[in-house]
Amino acid sequence: MVKRIGSTYRKSKFKIQQTIRERGKISLSRYFQTFTQGEKVGLKIQGNVTKGRFHPRFHGLTGTVTGTMKGLCYEVLIHDGDKEKILYVHPIHLLKVQ
């Protein structure tokens, strides 16, 4: 057996990394934003917040908020290929989609 080298985010550091203009303090309105049931949201990892983060494989996908919450995180339904998956995501990692 070979020894596994690196962490789980080893190959996705650049996906999580923010541009120079996005760095700095996070606005509180983004941190405390609310969503309603059936609303479409985009999944975008906020690199400097680890709470409620999802796997980087789902970064950039669009999902639907199902309405139920676990603590401060929203339940988001996404389609991964032909499967439906449920993610629990903090609102800081969600963007409203028109």
C-alpha positions in Angstrom: 0.0 0.0 0.0 1.1 3.5 -0.7 0.9 6.2 1.9 -1.7 8.9 1.2 -0.1 12.4 0.9 -2.0 15.6 1.5 -5.3 16.6 2.9 -8.8 16.4 1.5 -8.6 19.9 0.0 -5.2 19.3 -1.5 -6.3 19.5 -5.2 -9.0 22.1 -4.8 -7.0 24.9 -3.1 -7.4 27.2 -6.1 -11.1 26.6 -6.4 -11.6 27.7 -2.8 -9.1 30.6 -3.0 -10.6 34.1 -3.4 -9.5 36.8 -5.8 -7.6 39.8 -4.4 -10.8 42.0 -4.6 -12.9 39.5 -2.7 -10.6 39.2 0.3 -11.2 41.0 3.6 -14.2 41.3 5.8 -17.5 39.6 5.0 -20.6 41.7 5.0 -23.0 40.8 7.7 -25.9 41.0 5.3 -24.4 38.1 3.4 -23.7 36.2 6.6 -27.3 36.5 7.8 -29.2 36.3 4.5 -32.4 34.3 4.5 -33.9 32.0 1.9 -37.4 30.6 1.4 -38.5 27.2 0.3 -38.2 26.5 -3.4 -35.7 29.3 -4.0 -32.8 28.7 -6.4 -29.3 29.2 -5.0 -25.8 29.0 -6.4 -23.2 27.1 -4.4 -19.9 29.1 -4.0 -17.4 28.3 -1.3 -16.3 31.3 0.8 -12.7 30.4 1.4 -12.2 32.0 4.7 -15.2 30.5 6.5 -15.1 26.8 7.3 -18.4 26.5 9.1 -21.1 24.9 7.0 -18.8 24.2 4.0 -19.7 21.6 1.5 -17.4 19.4 -0.6 -15.5 21.3 -3.3 -16.9 18.9 -5.9 -20.2 20.7 -5.7 -18.7 24.2 -6.1 -20.4 26.2 -8.9 -23.6 24.0 -9.0 -27.1 25.4 -8.6 -29.6 23.9 -6.1 -33.0 24.4 -4.5 -33.6 25.3 -0.9 -36.0 22.7 0.6 -36.9 25.0 3.5 -35.8 22.9 6.5 -32.8 24.0 8.5 -30.3 22.3 10.7 -29.0 24.8 13.1 -27.9 27.8 11.0 -27.5 25.8 7.8 -30.0 25.4 5.0 -30.9 22.1 3.3 -30.1 22.4 -0.4 -31.2 19.8 -3.0 -28.8 19.4 -5.9 -28.6 17.0 -8.9 -25.3 15.2 -9.2 -25.6 13.4 -12.5 -28.9 11.5 -12.3 -28.9 11.4 -8.5 -30.5 13.9 -6.1 -28.3 14.8 -3.1 -29.0 16.9 0.0 -26.3 19.3 1.3 -26.5 21.3 4.5 -24.9 24.6 3.7 -24.3 27.8 5.7 -25.8 30.9 4.1 -22.4 32.5 3.6 -21.7 29.9 0.8 -25.0 30.5 -1.0 -25.8 33.1 -3.7 -29.3 34.0 -4.7 -30.1 33.2 -8.4 -32.7 35.2 -10.3 
